[in-house]
Amino acid sequence: MINPPKQQEDYADRPLDCQEAMEPGFQAIIDCMLEVGWTRGETLRALKRLIAVDNMTQKENARMETQLAIARAMIRAGR
């Protein structure tokens, strides 16, 4: 079970609460990877790369959404 935020709006400890909620799952991933033969270093590097790829994907999706919004606005404006 993953703990939800203590409140929906922003609060001072929200990032720490998120980290604490994620900790058991993170440890489970690490343990599973070690169990099947990956090293801790390999696993942590792979997680960092996955985070980087996710960040790039989110930025590209936002850029594409912006371009689509502009194109839709131009079409509505008759351009």
Contact map, one row per residue, 1 for C-alpha under 8 A:
1110000000000000000000000000000000000000000000000000000000000000000000000000000
1111000000000000000011000000000000000000000000000000000000000000000000000000000
1111100000000000000010000000000000000000000000000000000000000000000000000000000
0111110000000000010010000000000000000000000000000000000000000000000000000000000
0011111100000100110000000000000000000000000000000000000000000000000000000000000
0001111100000100000000000000000000000000000000000000000000000000000000000000000
0000111111100000000000000000000000000000000000000000000000000000000000000000000
0000111111000000000000000000000000000000000000000000000000000000000000000000000
0000001111100000000000000000000000000000000000000000000000000000000000000000000
0000001111110100000000000000000000000000000000000000000000000000000000000000000
0000001011111100000000000000000000000000000000000000000000000000000000000000000
0000000001111110000000000000000000000000000000000000000000000000000000000000000
0000000000111111100000000000000000000000000000000000000000000000000000000000000
0000110001111111110000000000000000000000000000000000000000000000000000000000000
0000000000011111111000000000000000000000000000000000000000000000000000000000000
0000000000001111111100000000000000000000000000000000000000000000000000000000000
0000100000001111111110000000000000000000000000000000000000000000000000000000000
0001100000000111111111000000000000000000000000000000000000000000000000000000000
0000000000000011111111100000000000000000000000000000000000000000000000000000000
0000000000000001111111110000000000000000000000000000000000000000000000000000000
0111000000000000111111110000000000000000000000000000000000000000000000000000000
0100000000000000011111111100000000000000000000000000000000000000000000000000000
0000000000000000001111111110000000000000000000000000000000000000000000000000000
0000000000000000000111111111000000000000000000000000000000000000000000000000000
0000000000000000000001111111100000000000000000000000000000000000000000000000000
0000000000000000000001111111110000000000000000000000000000000000000000000000000
0000000000000000000000111111111000000000000000000000000000000000000000000000000
0000000000000000000000011111111100000000000000000000000000000000000000000000000
0000000000000000000000001111111110000000000000000000000000000000000000000000000
0000000000000000000000000111111111000001001000000000000000000000000000000000000
0000000000000000000000000011111111100000000000000000000000000000000000000000000
0000000000000000000000000001111111110000000000000000000000000000000000000000000
0000000000000000000000000000111111111111001000000000000000000000000000000000000
0000000000000000000000000000011111111111000000000000000000000000000000000000000
0000000000000000000000000000001111111100000000000000000000000000000000000000000
0000000000000000000000000000000111111100000000000000000000000000000000000000000
0000000000000000000000000000000011111110000000000000000000000000000000000000000
0000000000000000000000000000000011111111011000000000000000000000000000000000000
0000000000000000000000000000000011001111111000000000000000000000000000000000000
0000000000000000000000000000010011000111111100000000000000000000000000000000000
0000000000000000000000000000000000000011111110000000000000000000000000000000000
0000000000000000000000000000000000000111111111000000000000000000000000000000000
0000000000000000000000000000010010000111111111100000000000000000000000000000000
0000000000000000000000000000000000000001111111110000000000000000000000000000000
0000000000000000000000000000000000000000111111111000000000000000000000000000000
0000000000000000000000000000000000000000011111111100000000000000000000000000000
0000000000000000000000000000000000000000001111111110000000000000000000000000000
0000000000000000000000000000000000000000000111111111000000000000000000000000000
0000000000000000000000000000000000000000000011111111100000000000000000000000000
0000000000000000000000000000000000000000000001111111110000000000000000000000000
0000000000000000000000000000000000000000000000111111111000000000000000000000000
0000000000000000000000000000000000000000000000011111111100000000000000000000000
0000000000000000000000000000000000000000000000001111111110000000000000000000000
0000000000000000000000000000000000000000000000000111111111000000000000000000000
0000000000000000000000000000000000000000000000000011111111100000000000000000000
0000000000000000000000000000000000000000000000000001111111110000000000000000000
0000000000000000000000000000000000000000000000000000111111111000000000000000000
0000000000000000000000000000000000000000000000000000011111111100000000000000000
0000000000000000000000000000000000000000000000000000001111111110000000000000000
0000000000000000000000000000000000000000000000000000000111111111000000000000000
0000000000000000000000000000000000000000000000000000000011111111100000000000000
0000000000000000000000000000000000000000000000000000000001111111110000000000000
0000000000000000000000000000000000000000000000000000000000111111111000000000000
0000000000000000000000000000000000000000000000000000000000011111111100000000000
0000000000000000000000000000000000000000000000000000000000001111111110000000000
0000000000000000000000000000000000000000000000000000000000000111111111000000000
0000000000000000000000000000000000000000000000000000000000000011111111100000000
0000000000000000000000000000000000000000000000000000000000000001111111110000000
0000000000000000000000000000000000000000000000000000000000000000111111111000000
0000000000000000000000000000000000000000000000000000000000000000011111111100000
0000000000000000000000000000000000000000000000000000000000000000001111111110000
0000000000000000000000000000000000000000000000000000000000000000000111111111000
0000000000000000000000000000000000000000000000000000000000000000000011111111100
0000000000000000000000000000000000000000000000000000000000000000000001111111111
0000000000000000000000000000000000000000000000000000000000000000000000111111111
0000000000000000000000000000000000000000000000000000000000000000000000011111111
0000000000000000000000000000000000000000000000000000000000000000000000001111111
0000000000000000000000000000000000000000000000000000000000000000000000000111111
0000000000000000000000000000000000000000000000000000000000000000000000000111111
